[in-house]
Amino acid sequence: MDALHAITLGDVLREHRRSRPAHLAVVDGEVRRTFFELDERVNRLAHALAAEGVGPGERVLWLGQNSARIVELLLAAAKLGAMCCPANWRQTADEIAFVIDDLAPRVIVWQEDEVGDAVRAARSLASAPATWLRHDTDDTDLDGYEAFLATGKSDDLEEPVDPSTPLLLIYTAAFGGRPNAAMLSHRACIEQGIVYGHFTGASGDDVYLNSGPMFHLGTLMHLLATFVFGGTNVFVPRVDGETLCRVIEAERCTGAFLVGPIFEQILAADPDGRYDLSSLRTVPAGRDWNARTGRDPSPWAAAPGGYGQTEAVGMMTFSCLALGAIGTHGRTSPLLQVRVVDEDGSDVADGEPGEIVTRGPTVMNGYWNRPEENAHRARGGWHHTNDLGRREADGSITFVGPKTRMIKSAAENIYPVEVEQCIAAHDAVVECAILGVPDERWVQSVKAIVVLREGATITPDELVEHCRSRIASYKKPRTIEFVDALPRNGWAVDYDALDAEFGGGNYPGGSVPSA
Amino acid sequence: MDALHAITLGDVLREHRRSRPAHLAVVDGEVRRTFFELDERVNRLAHALAAEGVGPGERVLWLGQNSARIVELLLAAAKLGAMCCPANWRQTADEIAFVIDDLAPRVIVWQEDEVGDAVRAARSLASAPATWLRHDTDDTDLDGYEAFLATGKSDDLEEPVDPSTPLLLIYTAAFGGRPNAAMLSHRACIEQGIVYGHFTGASGDDVYLNSGPMFHLGTLMHLLATFVFGGTNVFVPRVDGETLCRVIEAERCTGAFLVGPIFEQILAADPDGRYDLSSLRTVPAGRDWNARTGRDPSPWAAAPGGYGQTEAVGMMTFSCLALGAIGTHGRTSPLLQVRVVDEDGSDVADGEPGEIVTRGPTVMNGYWNRPEENAHRARGGWHHTNDLGRREADGSITFVGPKTRMIKSAAENIYPVEVEQCIAAHDAVVECAILGVPDERWVQSVKAIVVLREGATITPDELVEHCRSRIASYKKPRTIEFVDALPRNGWAVDYDALDAEFGGGNYPGGSVPSA
């Protein structure tokens, strides 16, 4: 290992302890800890975990809601060369049991409040042995997190850890009917923290409210940026409008994980403007919101988003790098190379769809315990995203859709998004989802599931005619079904549910079974 | 080599060619090249260099003034896994000959204009064989740079290159009476480009005027940041006020390497404001300047500088990370750890001086061809800077001075800067330099070289009394000499010249002979 050039996430904490010892690192309810205090606790936790056999390559699992303790567990794992997985606490007992048996973690930290029933059921279903620590208890038993932590010494471990080894495990990508944990290295986490922090304007003065789920990169990217630049991370166990208002006012939060429904929950919880939200700097979000908060001056806020994957610690392209460009998903992060390739790995022509592949320091070290899939996805030294995209003539990138949902009609490839956009452009249509239905002769045929505007009337034939004049004939739907609403999986349309209901399948890229 | 996570400086160029093919990459006089065109030329040059035997680990040397061709040479070396050294063109023939024999480069690119005499003399003095290419000629002979480049194919080489290998060689640190070339890796250059670019607000819209010497990190850090973020680098062979005005106006430069005398040269060259300099965003620099240019809104501009070394691609701490702090040199870059240690490598207490050591991805891979020095400087897995500093109570850093100039009086360490500040605080004093003079009994004794304010009169005894009441008695000067001015080496006081003139020596950290 090359110690001279190494920096691990544990090293970032060590330097913060030296450089900003009295600066607030984490706030969680009544808990307020400086970088000095956080490092002391991380050391204690790391010693205690080491005594339970957590060493290089071992896993620790978090089964609970958002908490500053996730950061402690992640950083203790970092100092030990171990891996930390904050799992989705909204999962069923079966799903949690799968994660436990898949990871076989040495230590599991769990929560009784809200998720205790599912966790206890999962514990009885799972067969992998582990040390279980409950975090939301004042018990002084050693199966309580605080009591366990207190058994460790506060001096630094100083174990050498290679920054290229995996640290953060995030379950994603349910291909083959089961989720897979992307292994993200120290280096990937730190460098994405710096680059994402650059575009979002991160600084050591930031106070970031982790109001999104910490089992998802959307929030974690910003947590990492705030941490790497020495700012303050604030935690709430889950989203609740009134709590968010109270915390934003009390901690003078400068940023938060905000998506449509959270804006609404905050405004609904405080219609009279009793709370002072003026410290927040956000994207514009309606007159009521804008009147009470500041504007985010960062490049990111001018064009949030881009294209990303959990498998590359989130953002791979940034929309703010391509204002006014042809492509809809920005340009490549300065840390990465991105190519668009055919099945043989050769570049396709600009403007043509192909699979997005990438390489660079933020790319995952593979999925935990999936060696065959990993070899396939990393073939030729490029991470294959399983997503389709286009390189436009001006070098910008357009994300076309998951490769798994590409439709094959005879020799032709059909990209659902193109047909969906065409149909959605009709005045009578609110939205639309395109499926591929197995066809003995043509591999698949195109089926459109359409939601009409209230009071609108249009026949399937009329909609097909609309398509015929706008896109190549082989792309037009052969059949159309009208529905009142599309099923959703959080915000995304649940295509698996649609396939199950309307007979979709036979996708050449491999469909995702709905169970 | 881990291709999946690699990014070299050549890869950055490859991605820019894909992501912003038509964006201007370099401007140099009449020459204006897009990233597409730059990559085509770099490929040709790389093929031509490969045919001359330039492969992994080989060196190419630039002996000329600033030019876009330095970027081509650097990037061609990057694609070959070779190293590129832009040498100081102000050196004597002897000094240049030393560099040639020290590096033993396969290929030397040289310039006739202004530096031809010294280069030709050095060529006859040096014994290492090389292929010599003149760059400022229209000759179609193959010993002309352009004709040589044209022999190469424009297709990409696709040689695998490990980003941890050295790429950029910069001569520095003339300990032992000779300069030494710090070897900076691809990763070090890219990551410093990102972090320095973060604090200086770099973006793909930048047009950076390389108005400082490209053999020095001051300019190169900004060149790297501009390149990594996909902006435009503009070159002038050397600083000339009128030329700078013309180029700033013509290219709408947004930034430039500006230090005191350059501001003055620009204003002196254009006293009537004929040129439009309004595109420039700079730190404030006097009423005349401010009226004609914009203000730089970046964190860096709020507190430029910090502590840095060529051996870590420049900045290691940033002043803008410690506004209002105790320390005078900021806080640590997010890419590094910094410690302040004693001779045994143990941390000294906060507020106590010790040697600054660091580790992280921007640290050099050692000096070219100095294995013993490298082992010593990298002992314990930390780069020893040979500089003294303090970690203040608030975690900020103060640079105290070069370790080589620390003075020893019996068992006591004396830091010249502390005594200098004390004496300079006296009303009668303009400035002051502190030397250590060999002393048989006490190792060294303190000597002050003092410049008095015009018309001021003060005796040595009175100045010693001034010190006695302000700093520990053993730090006060034993002898004082008054001079009209301190000798300077560029901007810095030339302590070697003072030692030579006033008998300084016997420094325990090793003095720097004046050659």
Interface residues (C-beta under 8 A of the other chain):
Chain A: D2 A3 L4 H5 A6 I7 D11 V12 R14 E15 R18 S19 R20 P21 A22 S164 S185 R187 A188 I190 E191 G193 I194 V195 G197 H198 S203 G204 V228 F229 G230 P299 L321 R331 T332 P334 L335 L336 Q337 V338 R339 R359 G360 P361 V363 A378 G381 W382 H383 R391 D394 G395 S396
Chain B: D2 A3 L4 H5 A6 I7 D11 V12 R14 E15 R18 S19 R20 P21 A22 S164 S185 R187 A188 I190 E191 G193 I194 V195 G197 H198 S203 G204 V228 F229 G230 P299 L321 R331 T332 P334 L335 L336 Q337 V338 R339 R359 G360 P361 V363 A378 G381 W382 H383 R391 D394 G395 S396
